[in-house]
Amino acid sequence: MKKSKYRYPVDTDQFQNIREQGMLYVDKTDMMYDLANRYSYVFLARPRRFGKSLLCNTFKAYFQGKKELFEGLKVMEMEKEWNTYPVLHFDMSEMRNSTSVEGMHNVLSAMIEKYEMLYGTSKRINEFGSRFDQLIRHIHDSLGKKVVVIIDEYDTPLMRNLYNESMIDGIRNMLMEFYQTVKLDGAYLRFVFVTGVTKFSQLSIFSELNNLRQISMDDDYSGLCGITQDELDSVLRPCVEEYAENLDVTLDEAYALLKKNYDGYHFSPRSKDVYAPFSVLRAFDGRNTNHYWFESGTMTALIEHLQHYPLVNALECDGVRVGEDEFNISCENAETPLPLLYQSGYLTINSYNPRQKSYILHFPNLEVRQGLISGLMPLVLKRTTSDGNSLVFNMSDALYDGDLGAALTALRSYIAKIPYDIITKDEWENKEKRESFYKLLLYMAFSMLNAIVDTEVRSILGRADVVIQTKTDVFVLELKVDESVDNALAQIEDKGYAIQYEAGDRKVTKCGVSISSEQRNIAHWRIVDVDGNLIEDNDFAFM
């Protein structure tokens, strides 16, 4: 494997280091310049690892007048003056490991003290609001320049303690006082930029800063963070070519791998097509298609939040239709996990209906869907991750051998070990609840399989057909709860699910699967070839 010609910034978000060390940088400075000279107060929400911190550091270098760092970038053709401003940059994620309000208080105090020492003012007031106000006014008066304030990851303290009632009020009061100063000191400020993942109405930053321009769903800035399809096709094309060479695949195959695993994000009604930048760069650097989204404990934090809702709801959100107010609501006021999943990047806009002003949300790509399901499966089904991995390996081995019956036998064995008490007695007596549970179970199982085999699960609660593809086979399945395999196979024929695959070189197999709620397992499957000739018929009804 050849050494890469490029240095990828996979372990730094420092703009200065990236530029000075010649690392790859995707130029967003034209949009940065536009924001800096169009608005005074800006808020941007994006999922984690989407380049928000890099953008903050780019703003910092720009306002500090570090012209040499921008040589060759778009802003050089736009900026003529390169004025310098004092910049106060606060990274609120520094509070993530604090376990008390006092600990967070000390972290924020240290941030302010750093600038007090830098600009020659002393701590004479204990209250954060008054102290921050004193700092801003002192800098303005002593230097004769307006101040730039950058607040990165503003919501980290609350996200880490969303359900900690003993801390939440103290955190809110401390931060409200801090953020209120930003509004009151507007006469002394040149530019304010705030980033985060979610919107918290209980923090009141959006009422305190009622002049904060929210660009999170603006079409013009949809590509401000992340890697767009246009960028991947143009400036990053040499990187994709190198990636393809290292994987020994064609260029088209390389693009398909990147799209399947890391693409699919849309942040506005007519958003640009956006890839997860951290994942793409890690894939380029490691020359693989591994999944990176859930590193650094993010999955643990997400699961903690999702446990406050019925866990099934997290997967039912895939494909949901919503109005803008429904998925843009503050997380602490939400009755479903949908706002959290959207704002955190686990769901994204799939399509927009301008007439109804409604959106369809979906998992953006395989990396996100796979990670979420892998994390939820042990909680929903009360089986260990190793159990799930064993199922995937057994099923995929069978499918690559062309033996669909063996794959279903492995799945049936897995289901048999799931505890009965997952569904309550009341839920079990509700036919729709039983059907939902088993369709969810099979959705999760086949979605996990997608890490190895190309699997498409059409929906969770609507039609539950599954298509599995290997290099030699295409398996088309229809799943029915408390209905016959005859009905399942008839639906495959009536809906023409297999037709699009029949013209290819691969063997096409159709399968009807019947799940019995009485047996709490797969009760019958029948496998036929493309012409309807019987291959296998396994009926467990009398076992």
Secondary structure, 3 states (H helix, E strand, C coil): CCCCCCCCCCCCCCHHHHHHCCCCCCCCHHHHHHHHHHCCEEEEECCCCCCHHHHHHHHHHHHCCCHHHHCCCHHHHCCCCCCCCCEEEEEHHHHCCCCCHHHHHHHHHHHHHHHHHHCCCCCCCCCHHHHHHHHHHHHHHHHCCCEEEEEECCCHHHHCCCCCHHHHHHHHHHHHHHHHHHHHCHHHEEEEEEEECCCCHHHCHHHHCCCCEECCCCHHHCCCCCEEHHHHHCCCHHHHHHHHHHHCCCHHHHHHHHHHHHCCECCCCCCCCEECHHHHHHHHHHCCCCCCCCHHHHHHHHHHHHCCCCCHHHHHCCCCEEEHHHHCCCHHHCCCCHHHHHHCCCCEEEEEECCCCEEEEECCCHHHHHHHHHHHHHHHHCCCHHHHHHHHHHHHHHHHCCCHHHHHHHHHHHHHCCCHHHCCHHHHCCHHHHHHHHHHHHHHHHHHHCCCCEEEECCCCCCCCEEEECCCEEEEEEEEECCCHHHHHHHHHHHCCCHHHCCCCCEEEEEEEEEECCCCEEEEEEEEECCCCEEEEEECCCC
